[in-house]
């Protein structure tokens, strides 16, 4: 079988490849290592218009290679992107985590929510947990998010997380904006952190009806 034909199916990822990747939890979510069974949702999202700010839409081969990179990133860097699962059903709703490929000037906190899962606060809840892990357990002293200037949803989410645009920071390719997250000491126990927790609590409330623009 040629290499070009291989992306049509996804074989099981060996357990040894995923060993040691921590599992994170929130009130509504469980963040786990990306596995083969998660690939169809990933493929559908990166083949859709939703991925236009992340280099997409991608063809089947490009999507396969990116998913392989998501898994391999954990092996090379020791951190990476988690799959976001709903605690109640186990289904995936997106990804969030750390990203630092060869071209990236700094370590990034990134996220994506599947097209039909936006507006429920999942990105805010997952990214808040991911950042807490990197700061409190992995020892990061800071992070950025590289965002297409036209990606208003992600910009709003980055700002809600306390990230500020840093025009002096190096970009990936000159076409992205750099949003710098608060340092751990500035975030820990702050009014901002409490505000994020309160907003997540609102989304958890089954009677809560968000108004205005979705944060994810």
Helices and strands as residue ranges (DSSP letters): G 3-8, H 15-18, E 24-25, E 29-33, G 36-38, H 39-46, G 49-54, H 60-77, E 81-86, E 92-99, E 108-113, H 122-136, E 144-148, H 152-160, E 164-165, E 176-180, H 184-187, H 191-204
